[in-house]
Amino acid sequence: MAIVILFLTTKLLGKRQVSQLSMFEYITGITIGNIAGYISLDLDTYWYLGLISIGVWVTVSFGIELLQLKSKRARDFIDGKGTVLIRNGVVLEQNLKKERLTSDELLEQLRKKSAFSFADVEFAIMEPSGDLNVLMNEQNRPVTAEMLGMTVPDEPTPEAVIMDGVVMDDALQARGLNREWLYRKLSEMKLAVREIYLAQVGSAEELDVDLYESDTKTK
């Protein structure tokens, strides 16, 4: 019963990862998990009170999520706002203190974003989730085709057309292909669908194949 309740609860509350949860959502998840554990282990006659408690927590959490979807002011109050830590290569010390972040921790976070000098950073902001997003100044940004005045054609997204030995018809249709094309490609490789763990269609309609129990890739 507890496992079913936890499964239904997580499906209801959404798919956000732990790193994307607000503090309230994180605490709610821990609390619901603890209550479910109590229900699964407690043998007295009042286990149903745990179900009521989970229902209350889920209802409150779901209601807060709906409120956040409808109100920017509610989102800012519950989740907080992003904090600018660097602007035009200048570290904003007061904002660092506000976020209880030391200079060592700031530099560590910058290095994770491949920014080894704060002076090269045009803009850095700490999001409500705790992630640090960095915009390098123009001199240190990667060169793009647009900067060089070049036009690059869009590449279609690779699609997994075989997974666990099963053909994914929806993925084939998304690329404008069909099983006849797939079987022809496999015939050229002398492979059968059942032998394939994973196969993807690349940008030029190339078929990348990974076989069961194999450490090599086949094209």
N, C-alpha and C positions, 0 to 999 in steps of 0.2 A: 504493500500500500504506500509506504513512504517513498519508494523508488518511483512509482507512478505519479505521485504528487509532485516530486521534484522535477520529473520530466515535463509534466504539463506546465509547471510554473516557469521553467526556463523557456519553454516555447512561447508562453504568453508574454514574458518580459523582454524578449528580443534576443538578438545575436551579438550584441556588442562585446568586444573582448575586455579582459580585465583591465588592460591599460587605458581603455576608453571610458571606463565607468567613473561616475562622479563618486565623491566620498559617501553620499547617502546610499547610492546604489550598491556600493561595495559592502557597506555595513548591512544593508538589507539582505544581500546574498548570503553573508555569513550567518545572520540571524535565522533566516529560513532554513539553511543547512543544519544548524544546531537543533532547531525545533524538529526537523524531519528525523535527525538522528535520535532524538529523545523518543519520538513516536515509535521508531523501529525497535528500540530496546526496552521501552517501558511496558510492563505486563499488567499494570493495574487497570481498573475499569474506567479511568478518566482520560484515555488516550485521545478521545474525540476532542478534548479541549485543545490539544495541539493542532488539530485540523482547523479549528476556529481561529487560532492564533496565526497560522500560516495564511488563512484566508484574509485576515485583517491586514497583515503585512503586504501581501500581494495586491490587495485592493488599493491601499495607500500608495504603494510604489507605482502602480499602473496609473492611478489618478494624477500623481505628480508628473509622470512622463507625458500624459496628455496635456497637462497645463503647460509644460515646457514647449510642446509642439505649437501651442497657440499663442504663447506670450514670450516676447524677447525679454521683457523685464523679469519674468519669472525665471528664465534661463540664467540671466545674469545674477540673480539673487541666490539661486540654488547651486549652480555650477561655478559661478564666479566668472571673471573676465580674464583675458590674456594680459600678461604684463610684459611690457617692452623692457628688455635688459640691455640692448645695445642699439644705438641710433647713430648712423654716420661714423662708425668706428669709435664711438665714445661709450664707455661703460657707464650705465646709470646706477650709481652705487645705492641710492635710496631705494630703487626698485629691487635691487639684490637683497637688501636688508628686509624689505617687505615680504619677499618670498623665502627668507631665511636661507639664502644661498651664498656660499662663500666664493671667493674668486677662484680657488682651486676647483670647486665643483663646476663653476661656469666654464672654465677652460677645458675641463674634462668633457662636458657636454658639447662644446664647440668642436673638440677633436673627433668626437663621434660623427659629426657632420662634415668631417674633412676640412674644418676651418682651424688652422693651427696658429693663426694670428688674429686677435680681436680687431686689429686695425683694418683687416681686410673685409670685415663684416659691415655691410651697410645697414642691416636691420636684423635683430634677433628678438624673438618673442617667446615667452613661456606660456604655453596654452593651458587652459584649465585642467587638462588631463595630466599636466606635468611634463609633456614633451616640449623640447626646444626646437623651434623652426628657425632656420637661418637663411638670409638672403645675402649673398656675397656682393661686393661692389663690382662695377662693370669691368674693371681690369682683371678680376679674378673669377669671372663666370666662365663656364665652358663655352667654347665657340659653337654656334649653331649654324645650320644652313641658312637661316634668315639673316644672320649677321653677315654672311658671305654673299648674300644676294642670290642664293641658289634655291631652286624649286625642287623639292623632293616628293615623289608620289607617295600617297598614303599606302601603308602596308596593312593587309587584312590581319586580324588577330588570329594567332594559331588556335586551332580547334582540336580537341581530343576526340578522335573518331572511333577509337577502340579502347575500352577500359575493361580490364579483367576478362579478356576474351569475349567481350560482348560489343557488337557494333552500335555506335551512338548515331541513330538516324537523324536526330535533331541537329547535331553538330555538322553532319554532312550537308543537310539542307541549308544551314546557315552559310556555308561556303559555296552554295550552288552546285553541290556534287551529289552523287547517289551511290548506291551499293555496287552498281556495275563498274563505275570508275574505281572504287575501292578494291573490288575483287580482281580487276585487271592489274592494278598496282601490286597486289599481293602475289598474283600469279607470276609477275616478272621477278619478284623476289623469291619465288618458290616457298611461300609461307602460307599457312592457314590461319584463320581468325583465332582458333582455339590456342594457337601457340603464342599469341601476342598478349603481353601484359598491358602495354600502353602504346598507342600510336597517335601521332599528331600530324595534321596537315599544316605545312609551313606557309610562308608568304608566297612562294612560287609554285604552289600546289605540289610541293615535295612531301613525301610521306616519311616521317621519322618514326622508327619502330624500336621498341624495347621488348625483348623476349622474356618469357618466364625463365628464372634461374640463369640469367645471363648478365655478364658485366660489360657487354659491348652493345653499341648502338648500331642499328642498321638503317641505311637510307635507300 
